[in-house]
Amino acid sequence: MGSFIEEIEFIASSKHRVGVLEALAEGGHDRRDLESMTGAHSSTIGRVLSDFEERRWIERNGPTYELTPLGEYVADQFADLCDAMEIEGKLRAVWQWLPREMEGFSPELFADAVIAYPPTGYPYEPLERVIQLYEENDSLRGFGATIFKGAAYEVFTREALDGMEMEFIYPATCLSAIINWNPELFQQTANLEHCNILVHDDLPDTRRCGIDIFDDRVAICCHDPETRAFRAWFDTAAPEAREWAKSVFQEYRSEARSVDEEVLATPVPEQFTSP
């Protein structure tokens, strides 16, 4: 256990070792190239190369240093670890609200996501990102409590009235709260031929997030499970993420039902009525 941890630390504890490893992963270089690419002094590059040669990670071909197959393996695995930790750092702050119960969800799906998160200093950043995507797209499919009330729902209805094709699945309690908040606005939207509002009694993760699928992006809307407060929004154009979201949507779309009298009579939970 100790030896491989020490080897990881050996690389990670020196930006010059990381720099040389990354440079040689792109191809062979001589010492002068490596000095220029890493900004390290000649003596530092010499020590790094000596350490790498001792580990059989590099070999010399005239003035050029190249990775051995073992060195390529180390470089690839270290790069993967760095990528994984970069993703982890991006998602750590919103992890508690992510769709952990949805089958097939993985942090890697949202590795390049745009994240709007209020604690970054600007509290309206998530809402502005929502509005931007609504205005830039012609269609929306989704499920959960992602479009509830206030400015977000007003944008939802405005875009629907302007012709945006929409199909959205709500839990009954959330839909009841939307209707209760503004019955006239809901009825206006629900009567549109291109806007289909559905209900499902057992959507996954609805207490903390929902999914929005746009023309070429997929988004996760995160909210506090107790207060329903909007906490974060992140979206990506990654094809793998869109395929995952579409497959989950289709699964619950096949089980969803139209709005009926039972839904209209559903009591509004306290967390949906709190300001």
Secondary structure, 3 states (H helix, E strand, C coil): CHHHHHHHHHHHCCHHHHHHHHHHHHCCECHHHHHHHHCCCHHHHHHHHHHHHHCCCEEEECCEEEECHHHHHHHHHHHHHHHHHHHHHHHHHHHHHCCCCCCCCCHHHHCCCEEECHHHCCCCHHHHHHHHHHHHCCEEEEECCCCCCCHHHHHHHHHHHCCCEEEEEECHHHHHHHHHHCHHHHHHHHCCCCEEEEECCCCCCCCCEEEEECCCCEEEEEECCCCCCEEEEEEECCHHHHHHHHHHHHHHHCCCEECCHHHHCCCCCHHHHCC
